[in-house]
Amino acid sequence: MTASVALCTYNGENYIAEQLESILRQQKPVCEIIICDDCSTDGTLQILSDYALQFPDIIKVYRNSENLGYVANFEKAMSLCSGDLVFLCDQDDRWLTNKTEVITDIFEKKPALNIVAHNIDLFGETISNTKKITYWDIEYVNPDQFKDTRSIIKRILFQGNVFPGMSMVIRNTFLKKHLPLKKISPVIIHDYELLLLAADKDTVWVEKSILGEYRIHSQQNIGYKSFSQFSPSEKETISREALFTTFKRVPFVKKTITALQLNPVLENEYKTYCMRRYEEYLKSLPFLERWINSIKMKYYFHIFDYLK
């Protein structure tokens, strides 16, 4: 199977060379690196031009005539990929040398799969602790929880995406079938939309292996503050604010199910999930506080109105 890389850049001169080197060092080489630059104003394009001259058969650089934005730029890059597999790639991360080999082997052994998502380490000067942290540590993800066939779609739809694009590889036939993207919400960006569609059909594989490194720095689009301040000793808790967020997500879940034509059973399953979280929250409180909060939830905050 051949491997394409869909790489998007925008003012990435500080890190793009390191990322490209990590791709070019793969034990199983990629057939092409499609780079779409979104009108960079720094030295990114010069760096890309130099690499394209060195590797003209592999690296293809496209400069947008106008700034498309993060999602539309990735949509363009993905559409230009011709390989059997499309590896999504950000400009500021790094790949481990066995990434393409491991992922390709999974797809070859499991022809029904459309997406593989792997674990990644976090690194960067802004991470204050010295203990190794993975992306799934941040999201309180245990990959063993995804053994049930419907567990992936429930996790990413009910609680949010835990598989960043740079950890995703997509079968190109599936990808092209779903381009152009529907872009139903600013929250559901390119990788999230494709994951929801594949997970709804039980065609996502969660690979435990750490195959990349996610750089944490102050200029990144997503995750800098929460990732740089995270401590591995933190435990997931259910606060009242978190419970409200869960119930308030009901309209979002309904809209997503309808717009992406996901399994309609998911709507009632989400309502069940809300009630389970509600019960877990109450159980965490002392008896008197539990009773007071149950009254407030129902008659003051009207939290159950979201389930109607």
C-alpha positions as MATLAB code, in Angstrom:
seq = 'MTASVALCTYNGENYIAEQLESILRQQKPVCEIIICDDCSTDGTLQILSDYALQFPDIIKVYRNSENLGYVANFEKAMSLCSGDLVFLCDQDDRWLTNKTEVITDIFEKKPALNIVAHNIDLFGETISNTKKITYWDIEYVNPDQFKDTRSIIKRILFQGNVFPGMSMVIRNTFLKKHLPLKKISPVIIHDYELLLLAADKDTVWVEKSILGEYRIHSQQNIGYKSFSQFSPSEKETISREALFTTFKRVPFVKKTITALQLNPVLENEYKTYCMRRYEEYLKSLPFLERWINSIKMKYYFHIFDYLK';
ca = [
       0.000    0.000    0.000;
       1.228    3.504   -0.802;
       1.238    6.345    1.700;
       0.513   10.026    1.087;
       1.041   12.800    3.617;
      -1.404   15.717    3.807;
       0.608   18.468    5.473;
      -0.664   22.014    6.058;
       1.577   24.952    6.867;
       1.129   28.517    8.028;
       4.048   30.524    9.436;
       5.761   27.349   10.567;
       9.405   28.210    9.921;
      10.487   27.236   13.456;
       9.472   23.591   13.241;
       8.618   22.541    9.682;
      12.112   21.257    8.797;
      12.152   18.984   11.843;
       8.764   17.575   10.896;
       9.772   16.951    7.288;
      12.965   15.219    8.395;
      10.973   12.872   10.606;
       8.749   11.940    7.651;
      11.673   11.450    5.282;
      13.371    9.132    7.807;
      10.503    6.626    7.831;
      11.529    2.977    7.660;
       8.738    2.512    5.110;
       9.009    5.565    2.807;
       5.976    7.602    1.831;
       5.195    8.040   -1.858;
       4.355   11.747   -1.625;
       4.171   14.667    0.769;
       1.432   17.078   -0.285;
       1.997   20.461    1.357;
      -0.590   23.249    1.199;
       0.701   26.553    2.530;
      -1.963   28.991    3.693;
      -0.229   32.280    2.773;
       2.679   32.158    5.196;
       4.449   35.475    5.760;
       7.614   34.128    7.393;
      10.345   31.883    5.977;
       8.171   28.766    5.685;
       7.871   28.847    1.897;
      11.614   29.161    1.403;
      12.196   26.114    3.600;
       9.546   24.191    1.678;
      11.052   25.212   -1.653;
      14.474   23.983   -0.561;
      13.070   20.592    0.428;
      11.050   20.337   -2.783;
      14.242   20.898   -4.778;
      15.973   18.118   -2.809;
      13.070   15.679   -3.121;
      11.157   16.647   -6.274;
       9.578   13.207   -6.696;
       8.130   13.194   -3.186;
       7.432   16.745   -2.008;
       4.795   18.827   -3.791;
       4.132   22.332   -2.481;
       0.931   24.275   -3.192;
       0.645   27.887   -2.127;
      -2.911   29.150   -1.640;
      -3.783   32.398   -3.410;
      -5.756   33.425   -0.324;
      -5.899   32.279    3.271;
      -8.327   29.342    3.454;
      -8.155   28.679    7.166;
      -7.169   25.510    8.995;
     -10.036   23.198    7.976;
     -10.368   24.234    4.315;
      -6.602   24.028    3.872;
      -6.577   20.452    5.158;
      -9.527   19.650    2.934;
      -7.511   20.841   -0.052;
      -4.393   18.910    0.963;
      -6.361   15.700    1.496;
      -8.085   16.043   -1.864;
      -4.709   16.183   -3.635;
      -3.385   12.962   -2.099;
      -3.152    9.934   -4.394;
      -1.782    7.213   -2.106;
      -3.808    4.318   -0.714;
      -3.451    5.781    2.773;
      -3.517    9.451    3.753;
      -1.506   10.467    6.822;
      -2.699   13.768    8.298;
       0.204   15.914    9.408;
       0.688   19.203   11.255;
       3.723   21.414   10.703;
       5.117   21.385   14.236;
       5.105   17.742   15.372;
       7.385   14.741   14.791;
       6.901   11.181   13.591;
       8.644    8.156   15.040;
      10.539    6.263   12.365;
       8.253    3.198   12.408;
       4.967    5.095   12.017;
       4.198    4.343    8.367;
       5.347    0.739    8.702;
       3.136   -0.026   11.712;
       0.073    1.752   10.304;
       0.356    0.209    6.843;
       0.619   -3.246    8.380;
      -2.626   -2.663   10.311;
      -4.521   -1.602    7.200;
      -3.188   -4.544    5.193;
      -4.254   -7.026    7.861;
      -7.663   -5.364    8.430;
      -9.086   -4.410    5.012;
     -12.432   -3.272    6.499;
     -10.794   -0.401    8.391;
     -11.133    3.189    7.197;
      -9.226    5.054    9.926;
      -6.403    4.168   12.309;
      -5.592    6.490   15.224;
      -2.492    5.968   17.362;
      -1.228    7.291   20.674;
       1.278   10.172   20.804;
       3.738   11.619   23.292;
       3.645   15.276   24.281;
       6.841   17.297   24.154;
       7.983   20.912   24.094;
       9.591   23.611   26.158;
       6.275   24.594   27.763;
       5.702   21.233   29.481;
       6.779   21.897   33.048;
       7.049   18.337   34.408;
       9.671   15.786   33.462;
       7.457   12.681   33.487;
       6.458   11.418   30.048;
       2.872   12.325   29.153;
       0.808   11.038   26.264;
      -2.153   12.717   24.611;
      -4.454   10.052   26.014;
      -3.244   10.843   29.546;
      -4.598   14.361   29.035;
      -7.949   13.019   27.856;
      -8.138   10.268   30.510;
      -8.302    7.651   27.777;
      -7.612    3.964   28.350;
      -7.411    2.316   24.910;
      -8.863   -0.878   26.367;
     -12.182    0.945   26.725;
     -12.588    0.803   22.945;
     -12.889   -2.968   22.645;
     -16.665   -2.755   22.318;
     -17.653   -2.015   18.709;
     -19.774    1.050   19.565;
     -17.485    2.488   22.234;
     -15.477    4.736   19.901;
     -18.435    6.610   18.414;
     -19.957    7.068   21.868;
     -16.722    8.434   23.326;
     -16.003   10.959   20.600;
     -19.615   12.075   20.093;
     -20.638   12.194   23.759;
     -17.463   13.661   25.252;
     -15.469   15.128   22.360;
     -12.716   13.942   20.063;
      -9.672   12.327   21.670;
      -7.820   11.464   18.452;
      -6.054   14.537   17.024;
      -5.572   14.714   13.283;
      -1.826   14.250   13.437;
      -2.433   10.784   14.914;
      -4.896    9.770   12.182;
      -4.435    7.823    8.968;
      -7.335    7.463    6.522;
      -8.005    5.028    3.730;
      -8.125    7.212    0.621;
     -11.194    5.557   -0.906;
     -13.170    6.374    2.252;
     -11.731    9.891    2.364;
     -12.627   10.781   -1.203;
     -16.139    9.429   -0.670;
     -16.651   12.037    2.058;
     -15.070   15.046    0.375;
     -16.012   17.832    0.303;
     -16.563   17.945    4.041;
     -19.974   18.898    5.369;
     -18.531   21.337    7.948;
     -21.694   21.235   10.061;
     -20.150   22.995   13.063;
     -17.006   24.983   13.940;
     -16.378   22.338   16.612;
     -16.434   19.463   14.129;
     -13.298   20.133   12.126;
     -11.979   17.902    9.343;
     -10.486   15.103   11.454;
     -13.428   14.984   13.864;
     -15.995   14.770   11.059;
     -14.202   11.909    9.327;
     -13.738   10.062   12.619;
     -17.435   10.308   13.449;
     -18.389    8.930   10.043;
     -15.954    6.020   10.243;
     -16.670    5.233   13.890;
     -20.395    5.106   13.202;
     -19.653    2.243   10.801;
     -17.267    0.539   13.256;
     -14.297    1.032   10.921;
     -11.875    2.829   13.277;
      -8.914    1.067   14.878;
      -7.314    2.502   18.030;
      -3.620    1.642   18.020;
      -1.956    1.662   21.458;
       1.538    2.203   20.050;
       3.079    5.651   20.404;
       4.027    6.571   16.847;
       4.417   10.348   17.000;
       5.206   13.329   19.170;
       2.830   16.246   19.646;
       4.666   19.510   20.228;
       3.246   21.854   22.854;
       4.043   25.522   22.282;
       2.357   28.881   22.709;
       1.711   29.462   18.986;
      -0.325   26.311   18.328;
      -4.012   26.434   17.412;
      -5.326   23.848   19.857;
      -4.399   22.653   23.327;
      -1.474   24.794   24.483;
      -2.832   26.008   27.820;
      -4.472   22.804   29.036;
      -1.618   20.555   27.902;
       1.211   22.670   29.263;
      -0.434   22.930   32.708;
      -1.476   19.279   33.021;
      -0.054   17.075   35.769;
      -0.010   13.276   35.365;
      -1.286   12.909   38.939;
      -4.566   14.660   38.105;
      -7.720   12.560   38.205;
     -10.881   13.052   36.182;
     -13.640   14.454   38.388;
     -17.310   15.260   37.881;
     -17.941   18.847   38.888;
     -21.294   20.563   38.712;
     -20.011   22.672   35.824;
     -18.899   19.548   33.964;
     -22.317   17.996   34.512;
     -24.025   21.112   33.118;
     -21.762   20.919   30.077;
     -22.806   17.308   29.513;
     -26.521   18.158   29.552;
     -26.057   21.289   27.456;
     -24.368   19.131   24.797;
     -27.685   17.444   23.922;
     -28.587   19.876   21.067;
     -25.097   19.487   19.630;
     -25.377   15.698   19.698;
     -28.814   15.791   18.051;
     -27.643   18.129   15.307;
     -24.540   16.054   14.614;
     -26.485   12.808   14.381;
     -28.914   14.357   11.893;
     -26.397   16.301    9.790;
     -23.930   13.411    9.417;
     -26.685   10.784    9.217;
     -25.279    8.805   12.130;
     -27.141    5.959   13.804;
     -30.281    7.603   15.332;
     -30.095    5.260   18.335;
     -27.216    7.440   19.552;
     -29.640   10.182   20.642;
     -31.320    8.053   23.308;
     -27.976    6.559   24.265;
     -26.679   10.052   24.941;
     -29.636   10.860   27.170;
     -28.901    7.678   29.112;
     -25.289    8.792   29.378;
     -26.412   12.166   30.782;
     -28.475   10.474   33.487;
     -25.593    8.177   34.400;
     -23.287   11.164   34.806;
     -25.950   12.880   36.913;
     -26.184    9.888   39.236;
     -22.392    9.634   39.487;
     -22.194   13.306   40.416;
     -24.791   12.988   43.170;
     -23.094    9.900   44.596;
     -19.876   11.887   44.964;
     -21.557   14.327   47.359;
     -22.322   14.037   51.090;
     -25.928   13.004   51.796;
     -27.364   16.436   52.667;
     -25.538   18.189   49.836;
     -26.723   15.438   47.499;
     -30.341   16.073   48.394;
     -30.021   19.869   48.061;
     -28.300   19.586   44.675;
     -30.911   17.196   43.304;
     -33.622   19.729   44.140;
     -31.646   22.621   42.617;
     -30.891   20.669   39.459;
     -34.532   19.922   38.818;
     -36.364   23.051   39.918;
     -33.794   25.880   39.775;
     -31.386   24.970   36.985;
     -33.973   22.913   35.032;
     -31.192   20.647   33.854;
     -33.586   17.945   32.654;
     -35.174   20.306   30.136;
     -32.207   19.622   27.853;
     -33.307   16.001   27.545;
     -36.703   16.850   26.080;
];
